[in-house]
Amino acid sequence: MKETRPAVTTAKSEELNRRARGLFPGGVNSPVRAFQAVGGVPRQIVAAHGAFLVDADGQELLDYVLGWGPLLLGHAHPAVTAAIERQARLGTLYGASTPLEGDLAERVRRFYPAAERLRFVSTGTEATMTALRVARAATKRALYVKLEGCYHGHADPFLIKAGSGAATLGLPDSPGVPASALADTRLASYNDLGSVRAHFEREDREIAAVIVEPVVGNYGVIPPSPDFLPGLRALCDRHGAVLIFDEVMCGFRAARGGAAERYGVRPDLVTLGKVIGGGLPVAAFGGRADLMALVAPEGPVYQAGTYSGNPLAMAAGDAALAQMESDPDFFRRVEARTTLLAAGLRAALDRHRVTGTVNAIGSMWTLFFGVTEVHGMEQVRRADRDRYARWFQGMLERGVYLPPSAFESAFLSSAHTETEIDRTLEAADEVLGGSL
């Protein structure tokens, strides 16, 4: 006799969501949390440990969202929580420089040597908007090239053909962004070097920069074709433009040294975030020393932030990266488990004759339904959102928490062992063999 699965209780989450809808737009403080793309009851989370979340109804959920990427060590890692506790007793905000900033910066630079000098900020949006400002100041040019589907935060110039958040809500652009804010943006296609080259051929010495997620994570995981990143490097060199890698998501995820290490291409400027904060809000922009010398107070490019270099965040980030740095097998081990999970999901798709594909790089992965390969936006647009929503709900009913959007990367942490992977693949077999 087939075992009956216990009913999933969501009463407390529903109650909390009703309250939230009266307080926040859509009941959330970041759009994708509202579950609009997948339906059902958004879970209100009250605790987390290792690879698991605990919702308001007391249900434990195996987590592949991991705070949207930062938690490479898993939730509430003892070394990170201890560092936060120690620093909290010493004070949470000084408004002055601390030794912690230098400690974390030196550690980041060991992972990512192209970041010769850094400036810490609190969000990825701050990092990308300032990196572009530096590039424009350095080149004395206004135009820049953005790749469709790459998400660089919600600053006005970047909200044209943005990433998953806008696509999930059916808003490729955002009302409230004036046309003037986008006048200097030139849009090209990811993995289509010719579309980037065409802009340089038309406007040559007017283009200040090319900004790219070297591994796309904000439309699901899309790796670069072999010639794409080297081609961008060559175009920028030839035309005197600045190459900006937005590694807020794929930094420390694509590889130990991010996509720059994995693909052997060195950017002029880089933006980092998520993992470098150990779960607290930290981002950074950095790069060539001569470009960073343009940033105030050393140079004329203004950037400031009250919470930049916040001591709690610096302590958390340094503790997290210290754990990774001390374990020479860390990144290989997490990637191997991601590869194992991706292979198991591909096998399950084949076994149940469900059309789909799994893209995985480092510790990032995405299952796309309705397509057999994804290497650009054309395939992403053809992906089956409705089937993803059914997949999401089926996995959630079985205690596996995936991104509530067909256009987001999922992640693994070092807390995800083969036990968790086996549990995930068992759930996937049930869902793919039944409700889809």
C-alpha positions as CSV (number, residue, x, y, z in Angstrom):
1,M,0.0,0.0,0.0
2,K,1.4,3.4,-1.0
3,E,2.3,5.6,2.0
4,T,0.2,8.7,2.3
5,R,2.2,11.9,2.5
6,P,1.1,14.1,5.5
7,A,-0.8,17.2,4.5
8,V,1.3,20.4,4.4
9,T,0.2,23.0,6.9
10,T,0.5,26.7,6.0
11,A,-2.0,28.3,8.3
12,K,0.6,30.4,10.2
13,S,2.3,31.5,7.0
14,E,-1.1,32.5,5.5
15,E,-1.9,34.5,8.6
16,L,1.4,36.3,8.5
17,N,1.1,37.0,4.8
18,R,-2.3,38.6,5.3
19,R,-0.7,41.0,7.8
20,A,2.2,41.6,5.4
21,R,-0.1,42.6,2.5
22,G,-1.4,45.5,4.6
23,L,2.2,46.6,5.3
24,F,4.3,46.0,2.2
25,P,3.6,46.2,-1.6
26,G,2.6,42.7,-2.5
27,G,3.2,41.7,1.1
28,V,7.0,41.4,0.5
29,N,10.2,43.5,0.6
30,S,11.6,41.9,-2.6
31,P,9.2,40.9,-5.4
32,V,10.1,37.3,-6.1
33,R,9.2,36.3,-2.5
34,A,5.5,36.8,-3.3
35,F,5.3,33.5,-5.2
36,Q,3.4,35.3,-8.1
37,A,5.2,33.2,-10.7
38,V,4.6,29.8,-9.0
39,G,1.4,30.3,-7.0
40,G,0.6,28.9,-3.5
41,V,1.4,30.3,-0.1
42,P,4.7,32.2,0.4
43,R,6.4,30.6,3.3
44,Q,7.3,32.8,6.2
45,I,10.7,31.6,7.6
46,V,11.5,31.8,11.3
47,A,14.8,29.9,11.5
48,A,17.5,28.1,9.5
49,H,20.4,25.7,10.1
50,G,22.8,24.1,7.7
51,A,20.9,23.2,4.5
52,F,17.5,23.7,6.0
53,L,14.9,26.4,6.6
54,V,12.1,26.2,9.2
55,D,8.8,28.0,8.3
56,A,6.3,29.6,10.7
57,D,4.3,26.4,10.8
58,G,7.3,24.4,12.0
59,Q,8.0,22.6,8.8
60,E,11.6,21.9,7.8
61,L,12.5,22.7,4.2
62,L,15.6,21.6,2.3
63,D,16.9,24.9,1.0
64,Y,18.3,25.5,-2.5
65,V,17.8,29.3,-2.5
66,L,20.3,29.9,0.3
67,G,19.5,33.6,0.7
68,W,19.7,33.9,-3.2
69,G,23.3,32.8,-3.2
70,P,25.3,34.2,-0.2
71,L,25.2,31.2,2.0
72,L,27.9,29.0,0.5
73,L,28.6,27.6,4.0
74,G,24.9,27.0,4.7
75,H,22.8,28.7,7.3
76,A,24.0,29.7,10.7
77,H,27.5,28.4,10.3
78,P,29.1,28.3,13.8
79,A,32.2,30.3,12.7
80,V,30.1,33.0,11.1
81,T,27.6,33.3,14.0
82,A,30.5,33.4,16.5
83,A,32.2,36.3,14.6
84,I,28.9,38.2,14.5
85,E,28.3,37.7,18.2
86,R,31.9,38.8,19.1
87,Q,31.6,42.0,17.0
88,A,28.1,42.8,18.3
89,R,29.4,43.0,21.8
90,L,32.0,45.5,20.6
91,G,29.5,47.7,18.7
92,T,27.5,47.4,15.5
93,L,28.4,50.7,13.7
94,Y,31.2,53.2,14.2
95,G,31.0,55.5,11.2
96,A,34.8,55.2,11.1
97,S,37.3,52.8,9.6
98,T,38.1,49.5,11.2
99,P,40.8,46.9,10.9
100,L,38.1,44.4,9.8
101,E,37.8,46.2,6.5
102,G,41.4,45.6,5.6
103,D,41.3,42.0,6.8
104,L,38.3,41.2,4.5
105,A,39.7,43.2,1.6
106,E,43.0,41.3,1.7
107,R,41.2,38.0,1.9
108,V,38.9,38.9,-1.1
109,R,42.0,39.9,-3.1
110,R,43.6,36.6,-2.5
111,F,40.6,34.9,-4.0
112,Y,40.1,37.5,-6.8
113,P,43.5,39.0,-7.8
114,A,42.0,41.3,-10.4
115,A,40.5,43.3,-7.6
116,E,43.8,45.2,-6.9
117,R,42.0,47.8,-4.8
118,L,38.4,47.7,-3.5
119,R,35.6,49.8,-2.1
120,F,33.0,48.1,0.1
121,V,29.4,49.0,-0.2
122,S,26.2,47.4,1.1
123,T,24.4,46.2,-2.0
124,G,25.2,44.9,-5.5
125,T,23.2,47.7,-7.0
126,E,25.5,50.3,-5.4
127,A,28.6,48.3,-6.6
128,T,27.4,48.1,-10.3
129,M,26.2,51.7,-10.6
130,T,29.5,53.0,-9.2
131,A,31.6,50.7,-11.3
132,L,29.9,52.1,-14.4
133,R,30.5,55.7,-13.1
134,V,34.2,54.9,-12.7
135,A,34.4,53.5,-16.2
136,R,32.7,56.6,-17.6
137,A,35.1,58.9,-15.7
138,A,38.1,57.0,-16.8
139,T,37.2,57.0,-20.5
140,K,35.4,60.3,-20.6
141,R,32.6,58.6,-22.6
142,A,28.9,58.1,-21.8
143,L,27.7,55.0,-23.7
144,Y,27.9,51.5,-22.4
145,V,26.9,48.0,-23.6
146,K,24.6,45.8,-21.5
147,L,23.8,42.2,-22.3
148,E,20.2,41.3,-22.4
149,G,19.1,39.1,-19.5
150,C,22.0,40.1,-17.3
151,Y,20.8,41.8,-14.1
152,H,23.0,44.4,-12.5
153,G,20.6,45.7,-9.8
154,H,17.8,48.1,-9.9
155,A,19.5,51.4,-10.7
156,D,17.7,53.2,-13.5
157,P,20.3,52.7,-16.3
158,F,20.2,48.9,-15.8
159,L,16.4,48.3,-15.9
160,I,16.2,47.6,-19.6
161,K,15.9,43.9,-20.6
162,A,16.8,43.2,-17.0
163,G,17.0,39.8,-15.2
164,S,14.7,37.4,-13.6
165,G,12.8,39.7,-11.2
166,A,11.4,41.8,-14.0
167,A,10.8,38.8,-16.2
168,T,9.0,36.9,-13.4
169,L,6.5,39.8,-13.1
170,G,6.2,40.2,-16.8
171,L,7.9,43.6,-16.8
172,P,10.9,43.7,-19.0
173,D,11.4,47.3,-18.1
174,S,10.2,49.3,-15.2
175,P,7.7,52.2,-15.2
176,G,9.2,55.2,-13.5
177,V,12.5,54.9,-15.4
178,P,12.7,57.9,-17.8
179,A,13.8,57.4,-21.3
180,S,16.7,59.7,-20.6
181,A,18.2,57.3,-18.1
182,L,18.4,54.6,-20.9
183,A,19.6,56.9,-23.6
184,D,23.3,55.9,-23.2
185,T,22.5,52.1,-22.9
186,R,23.3,49.9,-25.9
187,L,21.8,46.4,-25.6
188,A,23.5,43.3,-27.0
189,S,22.8,39.6,-26.7
190,Y,24.7,37.3,-24.3
191,N,26.8,34.7,-26.1
192,D,26.5,36.7,-29.3
193,L,29.8,38.5,-29.7
194,G,28.7,39.9,-33.1
195,S,25.9,41.9,-31.4
196,V,28.5,43.6,-29.1
197,R,31.0,44.1,-32.0
198,A,28.2,45.9,-34.0
199,H,27.9,48.6,-31.3
200,F,31.6,49.3,-31.4
201,E,31.6,49.4,-35.1
202,R,28.8,52.0,-35.1
203,E,29.9,54.1,-32.2
204,D,33.6,53.1,-31.7
205,R,35.2,55.6,-29.3
206,E,32.0,56.6,-27.6
207,I,31.5,53.4,-25.6
208,A,32.9,53.6,-22.1
209,A,32.3,50.0,-20.9
210,V,30.8,46.6,-21.4
211,I,29.1,45.2,-18.3
212,V,28.3,41.5,-18.1
213,E,27.4,38.7,-15.8
214,P,30.2,36.4,-17.0
215,V,28.0,33.5,-15.9
216,V,24.4,34.5,-16.1
217,G,22.6,33.7,-12.9
218,N,19.6,36.0,-13.0
219,Y,17.8,34.3,-15.9
220,G,18.7,30.9,-14.6
221,V,22.3,29.7,-15.1
222,I,23.7,30.3,-18.5
223,P,27.4,29.7,-19.0
224,P,29.5,31.6,-21.6
225,S,30.4,30.1,-24.9
226,P,34.2,29.5,-25.2
227,D,34.9,32.6,-27.3
228,F,32.5,35.0,-25.6
229,L,34.4,36.4,-22.6
230,P,37.8,36.4,-24.5
231,G,36.0,38.2,-27.3
232,L,34.6,40.9,-25.0
233,R,38.1,41.3,-23.5
234,A,39.6,41.8,-27.0
235,L,36.9,44.2,-28.1
236,C,37.3,46.4,-25.0
237,D,41.1,46.4,-25.4
238,R,40.8,47.3,-29.1
239,H,38.4,50.2,-28.5
240,G,39.7,51.5,-25.2
241,A,36.6,50.5,-23.2
242,V,36.4,49.1,-19.7
243,L,35.3,45.5,-19.2
244,I,33.2,45.1,-16.1
245,F,32.4,41.7,-14.7
246,D,29.4,41.6,-12.5
247,E,30.3,38.7,-10.3
248,V,27.9,39.6,-7.5
249,M,26.3,36.2,-8.0
250,C,28.9,34.0,-9.7
251,G,31.8,35.2,-7.7
252,F,32.9,32.3,-5.4
253,R,30.1,30.3,-7.1
254,A,31.4,29.7,-10.6
255,A,34.8,28.8,-9.0
256,R,37.1,29.8,-6.1
257,G,38.1,33.0,-8.0
258,G,34.8,33.4,-9.8
259,A,34.3,33.3,-13.6
260,A,37.5,35.3,-14.1
261,E,39.4,32.2,-12.8
262,R,37.3,29.6,-14.4
263,Y,37.5,31.1,-17.9
264,G,40.9,32.8,-17.6
265,V,39.7,36.3,-18.5
266,R,40.7,39.3,-16.3
267,P,38.2,42.2,-16.1
268,D,39.2,45.8,-15.6
269,L,36.6,46.3,-12.9
270,V,34.6,43.7,-11.0
271,T,31.6,43.8,-8.7
272,L,31.3,41.2,-5.9
273,G,28.7,40.6,-3.3
274,K,26.5,37.9,-1.7
275,V,29.2,35.3,-0.6
276,I,31.7,38.0,0.6
277,G,29.2,39.0,3.4
278,G,28.7,35.6,4.9
279,G,25.0,36.2,5.0
280,L,25.1,39.9,5.9
281,P,24.7,42.8,3.4
282,V,28.1,43.4,1.8
283,A,29.1,44.1,-1.8
284,A,32.2,45.6,-3.3
285,F,33.5,47.1,-6.5
286,G,37.2,46.9,-7.4
287,G,39.7,46.4,-10.1
288,R,42.8,47.9,-11.6
289,A,44.6,50.2,-9.2
290,D,44.7,53.1,-11.7
291,L,40.9,53.0,-12.1
292,M,40.2,52.7,-8.4
293,A,42.5,55.8,-7.8
294,L,39.7,57.8,-9.5
295,V,37.3,57.1,-6.5
296,A,36.9,59.8,-3.8
297,P,38.6,61.0,-1.7
298,E,41.7,60.0,-3.8
299,G,40.0,61.0,-7.1
300,P,37.0,62.9,-8.3
301,V,34.4,60.1,-8.7
302,Y,32.1,60.4,-5.7
303,Q,30.7,57.4,-3.8
304,A,29.8,57.2,-0.1
305,G,27.7,55.1,2.2
306,T,26.9,55.2,5.9
307,Y,26.9,51.5,6.2
308,S,29.8,50.7,3.9
309,G,32.3,48.5,5.7
310,N,29.8,47.9,8.5
311,P,31.8,46.0,11.2
312,L,29.2,43.3,11.7
313,A,29.2,42.5,8.0
314,M,33.0,42.7,7.7
315,A,33.3,40.2,10.6
316,A,30.8,37.8,9.1
317,G,32.4,38.0,5.6
318,D,35.9,37.5,6.9
319,A,34.8,34.5,9.0
320,A,33.0,32.9,6.0
321,L,35.9,33.4,3.6
322,A,38.4,32.2,6.2
323,Q,36.5,28.9,6.3
324,M,36.7,28.5,2.5
325,E,40.4,29.6,2.4
326,S,41.5,27.1,5.0
327,D,40.0,24.1,3.2
328,P,41.9,23.5,-0.1
329,D,39.2,21.0,-1.2
330,F,36.2,23.2,-0.4
331,F,35.2,24.4,-3.8
332,R,35.9,21.1,-5.6
333,R,33.7,19.3,-3.0
334,V,30.7,21.7,-3.4
335,E,31.0,21.7,-7.2
336,A,31.2,17.8,-7.2
337,R,28.0,17.6,-5.3
338,T,26.3,20.2,-7.6
339,T,27.4,18.1,-10.5
340,L,26.0,15.0,-8.9
341,L,22.6,16.6,-8.3
342,A,22.5,18.0,-11.9
343,A,23.3,14.6,-13.3
344,G,20.6,13.0,-11.2
345,L,18.0,15.5,-12.3
346,R,19.0,15.0,-16.0
347,A,18.6,11.3,-15.5
348,A,15.1,11.8,-13.9
349,L,14.0,14.0,-16.8
350,D,15.1,11.2,-19.3
351,R,13.5,8.4,-17.2
352,H,10.1,10.1,-17.1
353,R,10.4,11.5,-20.6
354,V,10.0,15.1,-19.5
355,T,11.4,17.7,-21.8
356,G,13.9,19.8,-20.0
357,T,17.6,20.5,-19.4
358,V,19.8,21.3,-16.4
359,N,22.5,23.9,-16.6
360,A,25.1,23.8,-13.8
361,I,28.4,25.7,-13.2
362,G,30.3,25.5,-9.9
363,S,27.7,25.5,-7.1
364,M,24.9,27.1,-9.3
365,W,22.2,25.2,-11.2
366,T,18.9,25.6,-13.0
367,L,16.3,23.2,-14.4
368,F,14.6,24.6,-17.5
369,F,11.5,22.9,-18.7
370,G,10.3,22.7,-22.3
371,V,13.7,23.2,-23.9
372,T,16.6,20.8,-24.5
373,E,19.4,23.4,-24.3
374,V,19.8,26.9,-23.0
375,H,22.7,29.1,-24.0
376,G,21.0,32.4,-24.6
377,M,17.8,34.4,-24.2
378,E,16.0,32.8,-27.2
379,Q,15.9,29.4,-25.4
380,V,15.0,31.0,-22.0
381,R,12.0,32.7,-23.5
382,R,10.8,29.3,-24.8
383,A,11.1,27.7,-21.4
384,D,7.8,26.4,-19.8
385,R,7.0,28.6,-16.9
386,D,3.8,26.7,-16.0
387,R,5.5,23.4,-15.8
388,Y,8.2,25.0,-13.6
389,A,5.4,26.3,-11.3
390,R,4.0,22.7,-11.0
391,W,7.6,21.4,-10.3
392,F,8.1,24.0,-7.7
393,Q,4.9,23.2,-5.8
394,G,5.5,19.5,-6.1
395,M,8.9,19.8,-4.6
396,L,7.7,22.2,-1.9
397,E,5.1,19.7,-0.8
398,R,7.9,17.2,-0.4
399,G,9.9,19.6,1.8
400,V,12.3,20.9,-0.9
401,Y,12.5,24.7,-1.3
402,L,13.5,25.9,-4.8
403,P,13.6,29.4,-6.2
404,P,10.0,30.6,-6.7
405,S,10.7,31.6,-10.2
406,A,11.6,29.7,-13.4
407,F,14.3,32.4,-14.1
408,E,16.5,32.1,-11.0
409,S,19.6,30.2,-10.2
410,A,19.4,27.6,-7.4
411,F,22.5,27.0,-5.2
412,L,24.3,24.4,-3.1
413,S,26.2,24.9,0.0
414,S,28.9,22.9,1.8
415,A,26.1,21.8,4.2
416,H,24.4,19.9,1.3
417,T,25.7,16.4,1.6
418,E,25.0,13.3,-0.5
419,T,22.2,12.6,2.0
420,E,20.4,15.8,1.0
421,I,21.1,15.2,-2.7
422,D,19.6,11.7,-2.4
423,R,16.5,13.1,-0.7
424,T,16.1,15.8,-3.4
425,L,16.4,13.2,-6.2
426,E,13.8,11.0,-4.6
427,A,11.4,13.9,-4.4
428,A,12.2,14.8,-8.0
429,D,11.5,11.3,-9.2
430,E,8.0,11.5,-7.6
431,V,7.2,14.9,-9.0
432,L,8.5,14.3,-12.5
433,G,6.8,10.9,-12.6
434,G,3.5,12.2,-11.5
435,S,2.2,15.7,-11.3
436,L,4.1,17.0,-14.4
